[in-house]
Amino acid sequence: MSLINQMLKDLENRSKSGNRQTVRVSGIRYSSYSHSGFKFYWIVLVFLLGLAIYAGWKKIPFHHAPKRILSMHLATLTEKIHSNPVSIPHSVPTVLTSITLQIQDKITSLRLSLTQDTLYRVDTDIKQNKIILFLDHAHAISGLPPINYSNSAIKNIEMMNEANGDLKIILTLNANSELNQLTMNESGKYPELNMDLTYQPEITTDKPIHENPVISQKTINFKKIYTNLTVQETYQQAINFIGVGKYPIAIDILKNIVDKNPTYAAARETLCELLLQQGDRKSANYFVMAGLKLQPDYLPFVEFRAHILADENKPKEALSLLESFSPSIVENPNYHAFIAALYQRIGDANMSAKLYEQLLHVDSEKAVWWVGLGIALESQGRMHEAAGAYARASHCDGLTPELSAYISTRLLG
């Protein structure tokens, strides 16, 4: 973002040196600038708007990699819940319908019945002997099972919803408990997340029991289960590695999945997004082009390719590619917002403004679209209308600091 900030400073310096006129619109002072530096000025604005739309399109923070990219989240492709290689993310939350606890010999089994398959992530709190399970975009209608067995590996279960919509389940384990496996079973009518733990109770002795015994801290041992992994389970492993910031490992796993399962769109999409985020545009383009050959109508691949073309300063080619498809503006507004930004970039401000107006009929509280409309109107010389669009954007949520700062320079109260 230092590059963006420097460009804003350069723009400000150019603005100070140019001839400026001030007009009032409904009590708002609006500054317009002469033709001096005009070309540089619009390049900067379109660049900023493109960054804001790209961030909204893929929801990837600029400053650092997300904790989950979709778990990239379970947040980033937090929203990717796939039951087969070409499935589309679920539009409704997963429901946890029942929790079953079974104990046989030394094995404690926990079964979570779900309405659909979902991404999950596992964290641990070693000091407190806890396993923390996150289910992506889920909520529970099931109560917690009673835990009153002396030979259970699980001492306590807590369940709560996170602010981002994930379901958090905290398992407190007894000392000497060991996690054997955690798998998603999809063989039945509904998927089931299965967890098996082994518990070795402390062996009692004839030593006297003190009134306040000191309990030594035990750690939880985790066995890595690699045998007979399905492609979905392997994909889940990659998501888990992304969640803890181990991107090179995740990239290697995803490349292996795509190599063996070329039509697994979810893995290819995640791989391309991760490669672009890591700055490896060449590799990302390779996997995008291969994906388009196999699935030419898959819109995420189309959008990836268009963004790469735009980054290569080929906005007309990017626009032509996007317009060869026609997804619904209601169901895929960000696709059309990208088209609007490209029209502005090639100098067709009239078409850009029309598209932004259509988008704002879909969602009138989208700040970045109001800014895009303002820029398109301003480039046509429609200063009063542009000022109104900027003013409206300033009252919407979701403004990036850069766009907010830009609006402030256009609206002087």
Residue, then its C-alpha position, 0 to 999 in steps of 0.5 A: m500500500s506504500l505505492i498507493n500512498q505515494m501515488l496519492k501524495d504525487l496526485e496531491n502535489r500535482s493538484k496544488s500546482g494546477n489551476r483549481q476552481t471551487v463550486r458549491v453543490s447543496g452546501i458541499r464545496y467540490s473542487s475540479y482541476s484543470h487539464s494539467g496532469f489530467k492523464f496521470y490523475w485518471i490513471v491513478l484514480v482508475f488504479l485505486l478503484g480497480l484495487a478496491i474492486y479486486a479486494g472486494w471481489k476476492k476479499i483478500p486483505f492487501h497488508h497481509a495474507p488472510k488467516r483463512i483464504l476461504s478457511m482460506h477460512l474457513a474466512t477467505l475460500t471461507e466460503k468454499i464448501h464443496s461436495n464434489p470437484v465442480s460444486i458451487p459453494h453452498s448459499v445456505p449455512t451448514v446445520l449441525t443436526s446431532i452430536t453423538l458420543q460413544i465409548q468402547d474400550k479405550i476409544t471415545s468417538l464423537r460423531l457430528s451429523l451435518t446437513q451438507d459437507t463443509l470445511y473445518r479447521v482444528d486448533t489446539d490449546i496444549k496448556q489446557n488440553k483442548i481441541i478447538l474445532f471450527l465448522d465453516h458457515a455453520h450453526a447448531i440445532s443439536g444440544l450437547p450430549p451428556i458427559n458422565y463417563s469415567n473412561s471418556a477422553i472428553k471431559n467437557i464440550e462447549m459450543m458457540n457461534e463466531a461473529n463471522g458465522d463459523l461454529k466453534i466447538i471446544l473439547t476439553l480432554n482428560a490427560n493422557s488422551e490422544l487424537n487418532q483421526l478426524t475425517m468427513n464421512e460422506s457415505g451416508k445420506y448426510p455427511e458426518l464428521n467423525m473424531d476418534l480419541t484414545y484414552q489411557p486412564e491414570i493407573t491408581t496405586d496404593k500411595p496415600i492421596h493428598e487433600n490437594p494433589v498436584i496434577s501434572q500437566k499433560t500434553i495431547n499427542f496427535k497422530k497423523i493419518y495419511t492412509n486412504l485420503t480422498v481428494q476432498e480430504t487432501y484439499q482440506q489439508a491444503i486449506n488447513f495449511i493455508g489457515v496457519g500460514k504455511y503457503p508453500i506446503a499448501i501450494d504443493i498439495l494443491k498442485n498435486i491435486v490439480d495434477k491428478n484431478p484436473t477438473y477439480a475446480a475448487a482446488r485449481e481456483t484456490l491454487c490460482e488465488l494463492l499464487l496471485q496473492q504470493g505474487d507468482r502471476k506467471s504460475a497463476n496464469y498457467f493454471v488459469m489457462a489450463g483450467l479454461k481449456l477444461q472448463p471454459d465457462y467456469l466464471p472464476f477462471v474467466e475473472f482470474r484471466a481478466h485480472i491478469l490481462a488488466d495487470e498486463n495493461k491489456p484492459k480491452e482484452a480483459l473487457s472482451l473476455l468478460e463480456s463474452f459471458s453474461p451472468s446475472i447482475v443480481e447474482n454476480p454484481n462484482y463481475h459487472a463492477f469489474i466490467a464497469a471499472l474496465y470501461q472507465r479505464i479504456g476511456d468510456a466513462n458513459m458506459s462505466a457510469k451506466l453500469y455503476e447506476q445499474l449496480l447501485h440499484v442492486d445494492s445502494e450501500k456499496a461505497v466503492w460503486w458510488v466512488g466509481l460512479g463519481i469518477a465516471l461522472e466527473s470524467q464527463g464533466r458532470m461535476h454536480e452529479a459527481a459530487g453527489a455520488y462522492a457524498r453518498a459514498s462517504h456515508c456508506d460502510g466499506l470504504t478503504p482508507e485510500l478511497s476515503a482519503y480521496i473522497s475527502t479531497r473531492l468534498l471540502g466542507 
